[in-house]
Amino acid sequence: MKNNSTPYTLNSTMEKPILLISASDSSAAAGIQVDLRVLSDLGAAARCAVTAVTVQGDGGARSINPVKPEIIREAINTAIADAPGVGAVKVGLLCEKAAALALRDPLSALESEGIPVVVDPVMRSTPGSELSTGDTAAAILENVLPRATLLTPNRGELDVMSTLMGTRDGEEAVKVARLLETGVGGILVTGGDTTEDHCTDILYTAVGKAKVFKHPRIGNRAPRGTGCALSTAIAFYLGKGLPMDKAVARSIQYVTTLIEKAAMVGEQLLLFPGKGRNL
């Protein structure tokens, strides 16, 4: 007879949990809810630091309620300190400057240990609601990016951040080069928000040529949470020790499979619509 009195213990050969620093989405169509589904799907454990509680529905965000920065900082520090530590970090929505400032010291500690940090600079929801401010983006540039392994902006977010860096016009490569001056290890400019027949994602680093990932667009409507899912998957694969280009390639392939299976739930196209069970 099996003895259940002794708890199972994670052994040292298994991957460490991924730390998710992002906001709660009441619709569960994006944000930390999707991040958790991705990690569960990929077989990884998670730890969380919630940055805000958002109320969202079919029409977009109804309210955004920031979590106190000291609570964010305490949650991150606890996740890092508790055994076995964390293997990688994904940073999502930071809706106010204070949240970005709260990340500075914890991310510095992670950087010194070589733990990869992926930053998804969420600024608006898929329906178009504004989720962050220019002051917040500036604080991310100063306090978060210098400690990050990879930034994953869409082209609209790239324009906002490069403008804050003083680059208003010019080719995409010029804007990226300016952002790389912050010290971030790489920038993946995503193309899911364009209207072209193909999605073109481009990975830029400080050394070597840019790498292009081109894949067919699926359907004529973008599911919610694709940016969240992509950045979380990249954090997962970086945490497993994959090189950046291979982590990005695998993550794009993974999110593509999610998009292929996306389905409408009410008025929203969801990456995780629920498979259903006959009980």
PyMOL commands that set and color helices and strands:
alter all, ss='L'
color gray80, all
select helices_A, chain A and resi 31-42+69-81+97-112+134-143+145-147+155-164+172-180+226-239+244-260
alter helices_A, ss='H'
color red, helices_A
select strands_A, chain A and resi 18-25+46-57+60-66+88-91+117-119+150-151+186-189+198-205+211-216+263-265+268-270
alter strands_A, ss='S'
color yellow, strands_A
deselect
rebuild
show_as cartoon
